[in-house]
Each structure stands twice: as C-alpha cells, then as structure tokens.
Amino acid sequence: MNSTGLLCETERPRHRPFLIGVSGGTASGKSTVCAKIMELLGQNKVDHHQRKVTIVSQDSFYRVLTPEQKAKALKGQYNFDHPDAFDTEFMCQTLKDIIDGKVVEVPTYDFVTHSRQ
C-alpha cells in the first residue's frame, strides 16, 4: 500500500477460493442447478485445467463399504442417505484445503464396486 492508502499495481490482493453449497433431497435438482451455474459462468466448455469453477459432489466422499455393507447395498438395503455413509472428516479437510488454495484430488466413487477411485 502506498502513502495514499491505495494498493499499488504490484500489491493486488490474492483472490481466495470460496464455496457455494447446494443442498436438497435425492433427485431435487441439485446437479441441474450446479450445471446451470457452470453454464452461466461460462465454465462448462472450458478445459478442466483452465476452469475457475468446479463442482465437488458429496457423492465423492462415500465411505468404502465393508463386505457386509456391500451385500446390503446389492440388495438395495444400504442407506446411502445416512450421514454415516459419508467420510465427513475427509470431505471437510478437502474443502478446507480448497479454501486454503491447495491442490486437491477429489475421488470418484464407484457405485458398482462401492469404492473410491
């Protein structure tokens, strides 16, 4: 900052990432809303390395299922909506890392093998 209290060209503030949460029940339109936001911001056709906006889905943070849980899931008896189905600690740490400007790798959850890729 110079003596007039104004920022000099070389002292631009660093833009910090921020998060926008979109929530709702199953099949309530969350993905549609997020896709529309990406479209309106002109990010849906940008190479993912050049994007300034991305979608991080809670689905990426499902816990890896035990053999017993997998058996229930195959029968449609596992509750993927229960809070315990998610690795909340891992998800929160990933979001904190994003806010801190760190590079993160968000896993992809495989609903066939019930594991993270």
Secondary structure as UniProt FT lines:
FT   TURN            3..4
FT   HELIX           9..11
FT   TURN            26..27
FT   HELIX           30..40
FT   TURN            41..42
FT   TURN            44..45
FT   TURN            48..50
FT   HELIX           58..61
FT   HELIX           67..74
FT   TURN            75..76
FT   TURN            80..81
FT   HELIX           83..85
FT   HELIX           88..99
FT   TURN            100..101
FT   STRAND          109..110
FT   TURN            111..114
FT   STRAND          115..116
//
